[in-house]
Amino acid sequence: MVILRLAGLALVLVVSLLFAVFVGDQGPWYFAWVIGTVMIILISGAGAILFDAQTDDSAENEV
């Protein structure tokens, strides 16, 4: 199982290096775009979880 995980990480490393070589000088822009997109998704997911927890608490207090 450890070998499989190591092979997966090596594959991610190779794909990342090839991507960096192909995009050249625009690499930082693409990196910022990917990181920003991931952060927006994570923050909106956290907000949805907090909203759901808040509505569950208010529903329990009303009963």
C-alpha positions as CSV (number, residue, x, y, z in Angstrom):
1,M,0.0,0.0,0.0
2,V,2.9,2.4,0.8
3,I,4.4,1.7,-2.7
4,L,1.1,2.6,-4.3
5,R,0.9,5.8,-2.4
6,L,4.5,6.6,-3.3
7,A,3.9,5.9,-7.0
8,G,0.8,8.2,-6.9
9,L,2.9,11.0,-5.4
10,A,5.6,10.5,-7.9
11,L,3.0,10.7,-10.7
12,V,1.7,14.0,-9.3
13,L,5.2,15.3,-9.1
14,V,5.9,14.5,-12.7
15,V,2.6,16.0,-13.9
16,S,3.3,19.1,-11.9
17,L,6.8,19.5,-13.4
18,L,5.6,19.0,-16.9
19,F,2.8,21.5,-16.3
20,A,5.4,24.0,-15.0
21,V,7.6,23.5,-18.1
22,F,4.8,24.0,-20.5
23,V,3.2,27.1,-19.0
24,G,6.6,28.9,-18.7
25,D,6.4,32.5,-17.5
26,Q,2.6,32.2,-17.0
27,G,3.1,29.6,-14.3
28,P,2.5,31.9,-11.3
29,W,-0.8,33.1,-12.7
30,Y,-2.0,29.6,-13.2
31,F,-0.8,28.6,-9.8
32,A,-2.7,31.6,-8.2
33,W,-5.8,30.7,-10.2
34,V,-5.8,27.1,-9.0
35,I,-5.1,28.0,-5.4
36,G,-7.8,30.7,-5.4
37,T,-10.3,28.3,-6.9
38,V,-9.6,25.6,-4.3
39,M,-9.8,28.2,-1.5
40,I,-13.2,29.5,-2.8
41,I,-14.5,26.0,-2.8
42,L,-13.2,25.2,0.7
43,I,-14.5,28.5,2.2
44,S,-18.0,28.0,0.6
45,G,-18.1,24.4,1.9
46,A,-17.2,25.6,5.4
47,G,-19.8,28.2,5.2
48,A,-22.4,25.7,4.1
49,I,-21.5,23.4,7.0
50,L,-21.7,26.3,9.5
51,F,-25.1,27.4,8.1
52,D,-26.4,23.8,8.4
53,A,-25.2,23.6,12.0
54,Q,-26.7,27.0,12.8
55,T,-30.1,26.0,11.3
56,D,-30.0,22.7,13.3
57,D,-29.4,24.5,16.5
58,S,-32.2,27.0,15.9
59,A,-34.6,24.1,15.1
60,E,-33.8,22.3,18.3
61,N,-34.3,25.5,20.4
62,E,-37.8,26.1,18.9
63,V,-39.1,22.7,19.9
